[in-house]
Each structure stands twice: as structure tokens, then as C-alpha cells.
Amino acid sequence: MKTYLLLHLDSEGAPYSEVADLVEDMGFRPQQGGYDFVYDWGRSATVRETLEFADRLQATLSGKRVYFRIESVDE
């Protein structure tokens, strides 16, 4: 399973490099194409796990003025 992340940054928020470091610390890797980052679970994940992961991402980005979209797909 993979979780794809698309970021929308506010010009008054944290610098992109800081945000990138935060999401990379969570295990995301830079991605080219329609998404900015991808997280490879290395296995199938439950809906509960993906929701908890999204909660952690939201907490990590809190106060940074970043909007994000995630999509998890079983590949």
C-alpha cells in the first residue's frame, strides 16, 4: 500500500524546505508527478491505520499553515 501526499503551502506559513523535512521524518519520500510525496507501507494497511497516520500528519503540520491531500491505494 502507498499513501500519496499533495501539499498546498500558504505564503505566510512555514518554508517548503521545513515542511519537506517534517514529512520526510515521517517516512514520506519525494515524488514526481501529481503528488509531492509518497509513503510506502511495504504491506497492506487497514483503514484505521491510514486514518491514524493522517492524524499524525495533521499534528505534525499543525501551525505551519499547510493544506494537504492524501490518497492511500493498495498497489
N, C-alpha and C positions, 0 to 999 in steps of 0.2 A: 504494500500500500504506500502511496505517496500523498503528501499534503503540499499543495501549491499555495504560494503566498504572493499577493499583489499589494503593494504599498502605495498610498497616496499621502504625501507629506505636505504639511502646511508651511508656508514660507516663514511663519513666525515660530515654528517648532524646532525640534532637535535637528541637527545636521544629519544628512543622509548617512555619512560615514559612521556616526554614533549609533543610528538605528540599525545599520547593517551589522555592526559589531554585536549588538544585543541579540538580533535574531540568529546570527551565526553561533553565538554562545548557546543558543537553544538547540542547535543541531541543523539548522537550515543551511543550505548551500546556494550560492548564486546560480541563477537560471537565466538562460536567454530565451527570448520568445515572449509569449503572452503573460508570463509571470516573472516576478523578480527573484524569488527563491523557491526551493523545493526541500522538503523534509522526507527522507526515505525511511520508512518504518522498518524495512527489512522483513516484514511479515504482514499479515492481515491484522487490522486493529478493529476494535469494537466501536460502535457509535459513542458509547460512554467515554472511551479513551480519547477519541478525537475531540469530543466536547471539553474534556478536562485539559487537553493540550491547547485548545483555543482559549480557554480561561487563563492558562498560564501565559500565553502570548499576549492577551489583553492586559494582564497585570504587568508584564514586562514592559509594554509600550505605554502604560499609563503615564499621563503628564507630558508625553513627548509630542502631542498634537499630530498623531499619525492615525490615519484611517487605513483599514486593511480589509482585504477579502481573502478568504481561504477556501480551498476546494480539495477535498480528500477523495481519492479514487483508488480502487483496488486494481492494481495492474499486475 
